Amino acid sequence: MKIHALQTGCVQVKRAQIIAQGHGFRRRLGPLIDSIWSDWLPTFAFVLEHPDGVMVDTGSNTGLMNLPRWHPYFHLAVRFDIDREQEIGIQLAKIGIAPRDVKTVVLTHMHIDHDAGLKDLPHSEVFVAPGELKIASGIAGQIRGYLPKRWPPGFDPKPLAFETEPFGPFGRSRRLTRDGAVVATDVPPHKRRLAR
């Protein structure tokens, strides 16, 4: 198996999002009022070159350069820099992987810097953590920073049902490949990882 970490542009966020301060409302307000930006940070999609064709997240796309201005977070607390050549579809082609070769996409979560490349993978089966689609849907989801209108037509992700089979220190896991070489573990959002 070969793992490709494909950089799909960069993102800048406020220091308060990296080093959270306070609790509750004060913590949520931090990125909006903080005046200090981070350095440009890479956004990645990970391709596991395996006979079962697995990919983790899809990274950013150029559409993220024009986010809705009505949302204070998109207006005040995040910036993207991405060229069309950095989008996942073009990068896959450069390493000799066709979109149809990516049979499975696992989204660690459905924020815009993780799901924006879905448009380039219309034939992939997409999995998300249980409950993630509900959290991301409707007006409440948009307020939380999800943008369902940017999902491709026919987008119908399936919940990644974890089994009670432990993997290392994790109590629940799910094999993503028939040979068990790629395993997803159940951890909180923004901390989800795959183990090999």
Secondary structure, 3 states (H helix, E strand, C coil): CEEEEEEEEEEEEEHHHHCCCCCHHHHHHHHHHCCCECCCEEEEEEEEECCCCEEECCECCHHHHCCCCCCHHHHHCEEEECCHHHCHHHHHHHCCCCHHHCCEEEECCCCHHHHHHHHHCCCCEEEECCCHHHHHCHHHHHHCCCCHHHCCCCCCCEECCCECCCECCECCEEECCCCCCCEEECCCCCCCCEEC
